[in-house]
């Protein structure tokens, strides 16, 4: 592995370590761990943050199904949710993912 490849892997690993929420996170689990994301999810059209289906539905499913977001938009929203968590919890760092 070349020097540049090692830097990319190292940077990607750090970004993943800071990504608390992924598109595969269950809505109920994400909301339970990070309640500060609820207003953002509601604004994005995911009103099922408290319903029984949220225990079985991922963020990607909720955002694309209820909000009509594309895969690229879902990725941007997930990144924004992670940045929100970092800001709310006083980390102040940006998510590079």
PDB file as gemmi writes it, atoms N, CA and C in Angstrom:
CRYST1    1.000    1.000    1.000  90.00  90.00  90.00 P 1                      
ATOM      1  N   UNK A   1       0.855  -1.173   0.000  1.00  0.00           N  
ATOM      2  CA  UNK A   1       0.000   0.000   0.000  1.00  0.00           C  
ATOM      3  C   UNK A   1       0.900   1.234   0.000  1.00  0.00           C  
ATOM      4  N   UNK A   2       0.616   2.143  -0.914  1.00  0.00           N  
ATOM      5  CA  UNK A   2       1.414   3.354  -1.032  1.00  0.00           C  
ATOM      6  C   UNK A   2       1.119   4.348   0.075  1.00  0.00           C  
ATOM      7  N   UNK A   3       1.953   5.368   0.152  1.00  0.00           N  
ATOM      8  CA  UNK A   3       1.833   6.378   1.194  1.00  0.00           C  
ATOM      9  C   UNK A   3       0.481   7.106   1.123  1.00  0.00           C  
ATOM     10  N   UNK A   4       0.071   7.480  -0.091  1.00  0.00           N  
ATOM     11  CA  UNK A   4      -1.210   8.176  -0.246  1.00  0.00           C  
ATOM     12  C   UNK A   4      -2.388   7.287   0.118  1.00  0.00           C  
ATOM     13  N   UNK A   5      -2.310   6.004  -0.225  1.00  0.00           N  
ATOM     14  CA  UNK A   5      -3.392   5.081   0.116  1.00  0.00           C  
ATOM     15  C   UNK A   5      -3.525   4.931   1.627  1.00  0.00           C  
ATOM     16  N   UNK A   6      -2.393   4.897   2.327  1.00  0.00           N  
ATOM     17  CA  UNK A   6      -2.426   4.790   3.788  1.00  0.00           C  
ATOM     18  C   UNK A   6      -3.101   6.010   4.404  1.00  0.00           C  
ATOM     19  N   UNK A   7      -2.821   7.201   3.846  1.00  0.00           N  
ATOM     20  CA  UNK A   7      -3.443   8.422   4.358  1.00  0.00           C  
ATOM     21  C   UNK A   7      -4.955   8.382   4.164  1.00  0.00           C  
ATOM     22  N   UNK A   8      -5.386   7.902   3.004  1.00  0.00           N  
ATOM     23  CA  UNK A   8      -6.817   7.833   2.714  1.00  0.00           C  
ATOM     24  C   UNK A   8      -7.505   6.860   3.663  1.00  0.00           C  
ATOM     25  N   UNK A   9      -6.902   5.700   3.882  1.00  0.00           N  
ATOM     26  CA  UNK A   9      -7.476   4.702   4.790  1.00  0.00           C  
ATOM     27  C   UNK A   9      -7.546   5.258   6.203  1.00  0.00           C  
ATOM     28  N   UNK A  10      -6.484   5.925   6.645  1.00  0.00           N  
ATOM     29  CA  UNK A  10      -6.445   6.488   7.989  1.00  0.00           C  
ATOM     30  C   UNK A  10      -7.533   7.557   8.151  1.00  0.00           C  
ATOM     31  N   UNK A  11      -7.671   8.427   7.161  1.00  0.00           N  
ATOM     32  CA  UNK A  11      -8.674   9.487   7.212  1.00  0.00           C  
ATOM     33  C   UNK A  11     -10.081   8.887   7.210  1.00  0.00           C  
ATOM     34  N   UNK A  12     -10.305   7.877   6.378  1.00  0.00           N  
ATOM     35  CA  UNK A  12     -11.614   7.238   6.292  1.00  0.00           C  
ATOM     36  C   UNK A  12     -11.968   6.555   7.613  1.00  0.00           C  
ATOM     37  N   UNK A  13     -10.996   5.923   8.246  1.00  0.00           N  
ATOM     38  CA  UNK A  13     -11.220   5.261   9.532  1.00  0.00           C  
ATOM     39  C   UNK A  13     -11.599   6.280  10.596  1.00  0.00           C  
ATOM     40  N   UNK A  14     -10.933   7.424  10.608  1.00  0.00           N  
ATOM     41  CA  UNK A  14     -11.260   8.471  11.575  1.00  0.00           C  
ATOM     42  C   UNK A  14     -12.670   8.995  11.339  1.00  0.00           C  
ATOM     43  N   UNK A  15     -13.036   9.176  10.090  1.00  0.00           N  
ATOM     44  CA  UNK A  15     -14.381   9.669   9.773  1.00  0.00           C  
ATOM     45  C   UNK A  15     -15.437   8.679  10.240  1.00  0.00           C  
ATOM     46  N   UNK A  16     -15.196   7.400  10.016  1.00  0.00           N  
ATOM     47  CA  UNK A  16     -16.159   6.382  10.449  1.00  0.00           C  
ATOM     48  C   UNK A  16     -16.275   6.351  11.962  1.00  0.00           C  
ATOM     49  N   UNK A  17     -15.177   6.578  12.659  1.00  0.00           N  
ATOM     50  CA  UNK A  17     -15.204   6.562  14.121  1.00  0.00           C  
ATOM     51  C   UNK A  17     -16.086   7.688  14.654  1.00  0.00           C  
ATOM     52  N   UNK A  18     -16.180   8.785  13.901  1.00  0.00           N  
ATOM     53  CA  UNK A  18     -16.996   9.912  14.337  1.00  0.00           C  
ATOM     54  C   UNK A  18     -18.437   9.808  13.842  1.00  0.00           C  
ATOM     55  N   UNK A  19     -18.709   8.888  12.955  1.00  0.00           N  
ATOM     56  CA  UNK A  19     -20.061   8.748  12.417  1.00  0.00           C  
ATOM     57  C   UNK A  19     -20.895   7.895  13.370  1.00  0.00           C  
ATOM     58  N   UNK A  20     -21.650   8.559  14.213  1.00  0.00           N  
ATOM     59  CA  UNK A  20     -22.464   7.867  15.209  1.00  0.00           C  
ATOM     60  C   UNK A  20     -23.677   7.203  14.567  1.00  0.00           C  
ATOM     61  N   UNK A  21     -24.205   7.862  13.555  1.00  0.00           N  
ATOM     62  CA  UNK A  21     -25.439   7.440  12.909  1.00  0.00           C  
ATOM     63  C   UNK A  21     -25.115   7.057  11.475  1.00  0.00           C  
ATOM     64  N   UNK A  22     -25.689   5.960  11.011  1.00  0.00           N  
ATOM     65  CA  UNK A  22     -25.504   5.560   9.618  1.00  0.00           C  
ATOM     66  C   UNK A  22     -26.877   5.428   8.966  1.00  0.00           C  
ATOM     67  N   UNK A  23     -26.884   5.273   7.658  1.00  0.00           N  
ATOM     68  CA  UNK A  23     -28.158   5.097   6.952  1.00  0.00           C  
ATOM     69  C   UNK A  23     -28.836   3.798   7.374  1.00  0.00           C  
ATOM     70  N   UNK A  24     -28.062   2.867   7.919  1.00  0.00           N  
ATOM     71  CA  UNK A  24     -28.593   1.577   8.360  1.00  0.00           C  
ATOM     72  C   UNK A  24     -29.033   1.567   9.822  1.00  0.00           C  
ATOM     73  N   UNK A  25     -28.866   2.704  10.507  1.00  0.00           N  
ATOM     74  CA  UNK A  25     -29.314   2.796  11.900  1.00  0.00           C  
ATOM     75  C   UNK A  25     -30.832   2.710  11.953  1.00  0.00           C  
ATOM     76  N   UNK A  26     -31.333   1.955  12.907  1.00  0.00           N  
ATOM     77  CA  UNK A  26     -32.783   1.923  13.108  1.00  0.00           C  
ATOM     78  C   UNK A  26     -33.225   3.266  13.677  1.00  0.00           C  
ATOM     79  N   UNK A  27     -34.345   3.764  13.202  1.00  0.00           N  
ATOM     80  CA  UNK A  27     -34.813   5.081  13.624  1.00  0.00           C  
ATOM     81  C   UNK A  27     -34.965   5.139  15.140  1.00  0.00           C  
ATOM     82  N   UNK A  28     -35.608   4.147  15.733  1.00  0.00           N  
ATOM     83  CA  UNK A  28     -35.851   4.144  17.180  1.00  0.00           C  
ATOM     84  C   UNK A  28     -34.546   4.159  17.971  1.00  0.00           C  
ATOM     85  N   UNK A  29     -33.561   3.380  17.535  1.00  0.00           N  
ATOM     86  CA  UNK A  29     -32.273   3.343  18.236  1.00  0.00           C  
ATOM     87  C   UNK A  29     -31.545   4.674  18.115  1.00  0.00           C  
ATOM     88  N   UNK A  30     -31.561   5.259  16.921  1.00  0.00           N  
ATOM     89  CA  UNK A  30     -30.886   6.540  16.715  1.00  0.00           C  
ATOM     90  C   UNK A  30     -31.527   7.632  17.565  1.00  0.00           C  
ATOM     91  N   UNK A  31     -32.852   7.651  17.613  1.00  0.00           N  
ATOM     92  CA  UNK A  31     -33.576   8.661  18.385  1.00  0.00           C  
ATOM     93  C   UNK A  31     -33.365   8.459  19.883  1.00  0.00           C  
ATOM     94  N   UNK A  32     -33.313   7.208  20.315  1.00  0.00           N  
ATOM     95  CA  UNK A  32     -33.084   6.931  21.735  1.00  0.00           C  
ATOM     96  C   UNK A  32     -31.688   7.385  22.163  1.00  0.00           C  
ATOM     97  N   UNK A  33     -30.688   7.089  21.336  1.00  0.00           N  
ATOM     98  CA  UNK A  33     -29.307   7.464  21.664  1.00  0.00           C  
ATOM     99  C   UNK A  33     -29.063   8.955  21.484  1.00  0.00           C  
ATOM    100  N   UNK A  34     -29.684   9.541  20.463  1.00  0.00           N  
ATOM    101  CA  UNK A  34     -29.416  10.933  20.095  1.00  0.00           C  
ATOM    102  C   UNK A  34     -30.724  11.696  19.919  1.00  0.00           C  
ATOM    103  N   UNK A  35     -31.418  11.996  21.008  1.00  0.00           N  
ATOM    104  CA  UNK A  35     -32.720  12.668  20.896  1.00  0.00           C  
ATOM    105  C   UNK A  35     -32.642  14.040  20.232  1.00  0.00           C  
ATOM    106  N   UNK A  36     -31.470  14.615  20.180  1.00  0.00           N  
ATOM    107  CA  UNK A  36     -31.317  15.926  19.547  1.00  0.00           C  
ATOM    108  C   UNK A  36     -31.575  15.894  18.040  1.00  0.00           C  
ATOM    109  N   UNK A  37     -31.645  14.709  17.449  1.00  0.00           N  
ATOM    110  CA  UNK A  37     -31.900  14.614  16.007  1.00  0.00           C  
ATOM    111  C   UNK A  37     -33.390  14.614  15.663  1.00  0.00           C  
ATOM    112  N   UNK A  38     -34.261  14.507  16.666  1.00  0.00           N  
ATOM    113  CA  UNK A  38     -35.702  14.413  16.405  1.00  0.00           C  
ATOM    114  C   UNK A  38     -36.226  15.596  15.587  1.00  0.00           C  
ATOM    115  N   UNK A  39     -35.940  16.855  15.968  1.00  0.00           N  
ATOM    116  CA  UNK A  39     -36.463  17.966  15.163  1.00  0.00           C  
ATOM    117  C   UNK A  39     -36.003  17.919  13.698  1.00  0.00           C  
ATOM    118  N   UNK A  40     -34.769  17.521  13.470  1.00  0.00           N  
ATOM    119  CA  UNK A  40     -34.257  17.437  12.096  1.00  0.00           C  
ATOM    120  C   UNK A  40     -34.969  16.341  11.312  1.00  0.00           C  
ATOM    121  N   UNK A  41     -35.237  15.219  11.959  1.00  0.00           N  
ATOM    122  CA  UNK A  41     -35.959  14.135  11.286  1.00  0.00           C  
ATOM    123  C   UNK A  41     -37.393  14.549  10.965  1.00  0.00           C  
ATOM    124  N   UNK A  42     -38.038  15.220  11.902  1.00  0.00           N  
ATOM    125  CA  UNK A  42     -39.402  15.690  11.660  1.00  0.00           C  
ATOM    126  C   UNK A  42     -39.429  16.675  10.498  1.00  0.00           C  
ATOM    127  N   UNK A  43     -38.458  17.572  10.476  1.00  0.00           N  
ATOM    128  CA  UNK A  43     -38.366  18.548   9.385  1.00  0.00           C  
ATOM    129  C   UNK A  43     -38.119  17.860   8.041  1.00  0.00           C  
ATOM    130  N   UNK A  44     -37.407  16.742   8.071  1.00  0.00           N  
ATOM    131  CA  UNK A  44     -37.113  15.995   6.842  1.00  0.00           C  
ATOM    132  C   UNK A  44     -38.291  15.127   6.404  1.00  0.00           C  
ATOM    133  N   UNK A  45     -39.365  15.115   7.187  1.00  0.00           N  
ATOM    134  CA  UNK A  45     -40.548  14.356   6.799  1.00  0.00           C  
ATOM    135  C   UNK A  45     -40.666  12.986   7.432  1.00  0.00           C  
ATOM    136  N   UNK A  46     -39.751  12.672   8.353  1.00  0.00           N  
ATOM    137  CA  UNK A  46     -39.797  11.376   9.032  1.00  0.00           C  
ATOM    138  C   UNK A  46     -40.567  11.568  10.341  1.00  0.00           C  
ATOM    139  N   UNK A  47     -41.889  11.479  10.239  1.00  0.00           N  
ATOM    140  CA  UNK A  47     -42.752  11.716  11.395  1.00  0.00           C  
ATOM    141  C   UNK A  47     -42.909  10.476  12.264  1.00  0.00           C  
ATOM    142  N   UNK A  48     -42.337   9.370  11.829  1.00  0.00           N  
ATOM    143  CA  UNK A  48     -42.513   8.106  12.557  1.00  0.00           C  
ATOM    144  C   UNK A  48     -41.463   7.908  13.646  1.00  0.00           C  
ATOM    145  N   UNK A  49     -40.871   8.990  14.142  1.00  0.00           N  
ATOM    146  CA  UNK A  49     -39.810   8.852  15.142  1.00  0.00           C  
ATOM    147  C   UNK A  49     -40.287   8.174  16.418  1.00  0.00           C  
ATOM    148  N   UNK A  50     -41.569   8.235  16.705  1.00  0.00           N  
ATOM    149  CA  UNK A  50     -42.074   7.613  17.918  1.00  0.00           C  
ATOM    150  C   UNK A  50     -43.025   6.456  17.692  1.00  0.00           C  
ATOM    151  N   UNK A  51     -43.241   6.081  16.453  1.00  0.00           N  
ATOM    152  CA  UNK A  51     -44.205   5.006  16.200  1.00  0.00           C  
ATOM    153  C   UNK A  51     -43.537   3.632  16.320  1.00  0.00           C  
ATOM    154  N   UNK A  52     -44.346   2.602  16.382  1.00  0.00           N  
ATOM    155  CA  UNK A  52     -43.818   1.246  16.585  1.00  0.00           C  
ATOM    156  C   UNK A  52     -43.000   0.742  15.396  1.00  0.00           C  
ATOM    157  N   UNK A  53     -43.230   1.258  14.219  1.00  0.00           N  
ATOM    158  CA  UNK A  53     -42.472   0.830  13.035  1.00  0.00           C  
ATOM    159  C   UNK A  53     -41.022   1.314  13.103  1.00  0.00           C  
ATOM    160  N   UNK A  54     -40.779   2.391  13.847  1.00  0.00           N  
ATOM    161  CA  UNK A  54     -39.421   2.941  13.927  1.00  0.00           C  
ATOM    162  C   UNK A  54     -38.420   1.950  14.524  1.00  0.00           C  
ATOM    163  N   UNK A  55     -38.912   0.913  15.190  1.00  0.00           N  
ATOM    164  CA  UNK A  55     -38.027  -0.117  15.746  1.00  0.00           C  
ATOM    165  C   UNK A  55     -37.539  -1.093  14.676  1.00  0.00           C  
ATOM    166  N   UNK A  56     -38.155  -1.029  13.512  1.00  0.00           N  
ATOM    167  CA  UNK A  56     -37.820  -1.957  12.427  1.00  0.00           C  
ATOM    168  C   UNK A  56     -37.379  -1.249  11.151  1.00  0.00           C  
ATOM    169  N   UNK A  57     -37.483   0.075  11.123  1.00  0.00           N  
ATOM    170  CA  UNK A  57     -37.193   0.843   9.914  1.00  0.00           C  
ATOM    171  C   UNK A  57     -35.874   1.594  10.071  1.00  0.00           C  
ATOM    172  N   UNK A  58     -35.025   1.508   9.049  1.00  0.00           N  
ATOM    173  CA  UNK A  58     -33.748   2.219   9.081  1.00  0.00           C  
ATOM    174  C   UNK A  58     -33.961   3.674   8.681  1.00  0.00           C  
ATOM    175  N   UNK A  59     -32.953   4.492   8.957  1.00  0.00           N  
ATOM    176  CA  UNK A  59     -33.027   5.887   8.536  1.00  0.00           C  
ATOM    177  C   UNK A  59     -33.165   5.994   7.025  1.00  0.00           C  
ATOM    178  N   UNK A  60     -32.445   5.161   6.307  1.00  0.00           N  
ATOM    179  CA  UNK A  60     -32.531   5.194   4.847  1.00  0.00           C  
ATOM    180  C   UNK A  60     -33.958   4.880   4.385  1.00  0.00           C  
ATOM    181  N   UNK A  61     -34.570   3.870   4.973  1.00  0.00           N  
ATOM    182  CA  UNK A  61     -35.939   3.510   4.601  1.00  0.00           C  
ATOM    183  C   UNK A  61     -36.915   4.631   4.946  1.00  0.00           C  
ATOM    184  N   UNK A  62     -36.742   5.215   6.120  1.00  0.00           N  
ATOM    185  CA  UNK A  62     -37.629   6.295   6.544  1.00  0.00           C  
ATOM    186  C   UNK A  62     -37.489   7.535   5.687  1.00  0.00           C  
ATOM    187  N   UNK A  63     -36.244   7.910   5.403  1.00  0.00           N  
ATOM    188  CA  UNK A  63     -36.010   9.113   4.604  1.00  0.00           C  
ATOM    189  C   UNK A  63     -36.458   8.942   3.162  1.00  0.00           C  
ATOM    190  N   UNK A  64     -36.192   7.787   2.589  1.00  0.00           N  
ATOM    191  CA  UNK A  64     -36.592   7.588   1.194  1.00  0.00           C  
ATOM    192  C   UNK A  64     -38.091   7.310   1.084  1.00  0.00           C  
ATOM    193  N   UNK A  65     -38.648   6.601   2.045  1.00  0.00           N  
ATOM    194  CA  UNK A  65     -40.066   6.256   1.992  1.00  0.00           C  
ATOM    195  C   UNK A  65     -40.996   7.389   2.383  1.00  0.00           C  
ATOM    196  N   UNK A  66     -40.643   8.118   3.435  1.00  0.00           N  
ATOM    197  CA  UNK A  66     -41.519   9.179   3.931  1.00  0.00           C  
ATOM    198  C   UNK A  66     -41.148  10.544   3.370  1.00  0.00           C  
ATOM    199  N   UNK A  67     -39.870  10.748   3.139  1.00  0.00           N  
ATOM    200  CA  UNK A  67     -39.425  12.052   2.646  1.00  0.00           C  
ATOM    201  C   UNK A  67     -39.173  12.087   1.151  1.00  0.00           C  
ATOM    202  N   UNK A  68     -39.115  10.910   0.523  1.00  0.00           N  
ATOM    203  CA  UNK A  68     -38.877  10.841  -0.915  1.00  0.00           C  
ATOM    204  C   UNK A  68     -37.465  11.224  -1.326  1.00  0.00           C  
ATOM    205  N   UNK A  69     -36.503  11.038  -0.429  1.00  0.00           N  
ATOM    206  CA  UNK A  69     -35.123  11.432  -0.701  1.00  0.00           C  
ATOM    207  C   UNK A  69     -34.384  10.365  -1.498  1.00  0.00           C  
ATOM    208  N   UNK A  70     -33.466  10.829  -2.344  1.00  0.00           N  
ATOM    209  CA  UNK A  70     -32.609   9.923  -3.114  1.00  0.00           C  
ATOM    210  C   UNK A  70     -31.510   9.382  -2.207  1.00  0.00           C  
ATOM    211  N   UNK A  71     -30.777   8.401  -2.700  1.00  0.00           N  
ATOM    212  CA  UNK A  71     -29.677   7.820  -1.925  1.00  0.00           C  
ATOM    213  C   UNK A  71     -28.632   8.884  -1.581  1.00  0.00           C  
ATOM    214  N   UNK A  72     -28.336   9.750  -2.531  1.00  0.00           N  
ATOM    215  CA  UNK A  72     -27.356  10.823  -2.304  1.00  0.00           C  
ATOM    216  C   UNK A  72     -27.871  11.797  -1.239  1.00  0.00           C  
ATOM    217  N   UNK A  73     -29.147  12.143  -1.307  1.00  0.00           N  
ATOM    218  CA  UNK A  73     -29.727  13.041  -0.314  1.00  0.00           C  
ATOM    219  C   UNK A  73     -29.746  12.397   1.068  1.00  0.00           C  
ATOM    220  N   UNK A  74     -30.025  11.102   1.122  1.00  0.00           N  
ATOM    221  CA  UNK A  74     -30.014  10.376   2.396  1.00  0.00           C  
ATOM    222  C   UNK A  74     -28.625  10.466   3.021  1.00  0.00           C  
ATOM    223  N   UNK A  75     -27.588  10.272   2.218  1.00  0.00           N  
ATOM    224  CA  UNK A  75     -26.210  10.356   2.721  1.00  0.00           C  
ATOM    225  C   UNK A  75     -25.919  11.735   3.288  1.00  0.00           C  
ATOM    226  N   UNK A  76     -26.384  12.777   2.610  1.00  0.00           N  
ATOM    227  CA  UNK A  76     -26.165  14.145   3.095  1.00  0.00           C  
ATOM    228  C   UNK A  76     -26.907  14.394   4.401  1.00  0.00           C  
ATOM    229  N   UNK A  77     -28.124  13.883   4.500  1.00  0.00           N  
ATOM    230  CA  UNK A  77     -28.904  14.065   5.726  1.00  0.00           C  
ATOM    231  C   UNK A  77     -28.260  13.315   6.887  1.00  0.00           C  
ATOM    232  N   UNK A  78     -27.781  12.106   6.646  1.00  0.00           N  
ATOM    233  CA  UNK A  78     -27.111  11.330   7.696  1.00  0.00           C  
ATOM    234  C   UNK A  78     -25.851  12.061   8.159  1.00  0.00           C  
ATOM    235  N   UNK A  79     -25.109  12.619   7.224  1.00  0.00           N  
ATOM    236  CA  UNK A  79     -23.914  13.400   7.578  1.00  0.00           C  
ATOM    237  C   UNK A  79     -24.315  14.594   8.440  1.00  0.00           C  
ATOM    238  N   UNK A  80     -25.379  15.276   8.060  1.00  0.00           N  
ATOM    239  CA  UNK A  80     -25.859  16.420   8.818  1.00  0.00           C  
ATOM    240  C   UNK A  80     -26.305  16.005  10.222  1.00  0.00           C  
ATOM    241  N   UNK A  81     -26.962  14.849  10.338  1.00  0.00           N  
ATOM    242  CA  UNK A  81     -27.385  14.360  11.654  1.00  0.00           C  
ATOM    243  C   UNK A  81     -26.179  14.101  12.553  1.00  0.00           C  
ATOM    244  N   UNK A  82     -25.121  13.530  11.986  1.00  0.00           N  
ATOM    245  CA  UNK A  82     -23.902  13.289  12.760  1.00  0.00           C  
ATOM    246  C   UNK A  82     -23.259  14.596  13.190  1.00  0.00           C  
ATOM    247  N   UNK A  83     -23.241  15.582  12.304  1.00  0.00           N  
ATOM    248  CA  UNK A  83     -22.686  16.887  12.667  1.00  0.00           C  
ATOM    249  C   UNK A  83     -23.514  17.527  13.770  1.00  0.00           C  
ATOM    250  N   UNK A  84     -24.819  17.370  13.700  1.00  0.00           N  
ATOM    251  CA  UNK A  84     -25.706  17.894  14.735  1.00  0.00           C  
ATOM    252  C   UNK A  84     -25.393  17.260  16.086  1.00  0.00           C  
ATOM    253  N   UNK A  85     -25.207  15.956  16.103  1.00  0.00           N  
ATOM    254  CA  UNK A  85     -24.865  15.258  17.347  1.00  0.00           C  
ATOM    255  C   UNK A  85     -23.550  15.787  17.903  1.00  0.00           C  
ATOM    256  N   UNK A  86     -22.553  15.935  17.041  1.00  0.00           N  
ATOM    257  CA  UNK A  86     -21.256  16.439  17.490  1.00  0.00           C  
ATOM    258  C   UNK A  86     -21.372  17.849  18.053  1.00  0.00           C  
ATOM    259  N   UNK A  87     -22.119  18.705  17.387  1.00  0.00           N  
ATOM    260  CA  UNK A  87     -22.287  20.078  17.859  1.00  0.00           C  
ATOM    261  C   UNK A  87     -23.059  20.128  19.169  1.00  0.00           C  
ATOM    262  N   UNK A  88     -24.129  19.368  19.258  1.00  0.00           N  
ATOM    263  CA  UNK A  88     -24.956  19.359  20.468  1.00  0.00           C  
ATOM    264  C   UNK A  88     -24.204  18.801  21.670  1.00  0.00           C  
ATOM    265  N   UNK A  89     -23.309  17.909  21.418  1.00  0.00           N  
ATOM    266  CA  UNK A  89     -22.566  17.280  22.518  1.00  0.00           C  
ATOM    267  C   UNK A  89     -21.230  17.951  22.779  1.00  0.00           C  
ATOM    268  N   UNK A  90     -21.011  19.102  22.142  1.00  0.00           N  
ATOM    269  CA  UNK A  90     -19.845  19.914  22.441  1.00  0.00           C  
ATOM    270  C   UNK A  90     -18.561  19.508  21.762  1.00  0.00           C  
ATOM    271  N   UNK A  91     -18.623  18.625  20.790  1.00  0.00           N  
ATOM    272  CA  UNK A  91     -17.395  18.210  20.114  1.00  0.00           C  
ATOM    273  C   UNK A  91     -16.959  19.261  19.099  1.00  0.00           C  
ATOM    274  N   UNK A  92     -17.923  19.840  18.394  1.00  0.00           N  
ATOM    275  CA  UNK A  92     -17.634  20.899  17.443  1.00  0.00           C  
ATOM    276  C   UNK A  92     -16.900  20.468  16.191  1.00  0.00           C  
ATOM    277  N   UNK A  93     -16.632  19.187  16.017  1.00  0.00           N  
ATOM    278  CA  UNK A  93     -15.898  18.712  14.844  1.00  0.00           C  
ATOM    279  C   UNK A  93     -16.866  18.404  13.717  1.00  0.00           C  
ATOM    280  N   UNK A  94     -16.360  18.423  12.517  1.00  0.00           N  
ATOM    281  CA  UNK A  94     -17.173  18.084  11.344  1.00  0.00           C  
ATOM    282  C   UNK A  94     -16.971  16.627  10.987  1.00  0.00           C  
ATOM    283  N   UNK A  95     -18.005  16.022  10.456  1.00  0.00           N  
ATOM    284  CA  UNK A  95     -17.924  14.646   9.983  1.00  0.00           C  
ATOM    285  C   UNK A  95     -17.450  14.676   8.550  1.00  0.00           C  
ATOM    286  N   UNK A  96     -16.411  13.924   8.251  1.00  0.00           N  
ATOM    287  CA  UNK A  96     -15.814  13.933   6.919  1.00  0.00           C  
ATOM    288  C   UNK A  96     -16.366  12.867   6.013  1.00  0.00           C  
ATOM    289  N   UNK A  97     -17.457  12.275   6.353  1.00  0.00           N  
ATOM    290  CA  UNK A  97     -17.982  11.162   5.565  1.00  0.00           C  
ATOM    291  C   UNK A  97     -18.992  11.636   4.565  1.00  0.00           C  
TER     292      UNK A  97                                                      
END                                                                             
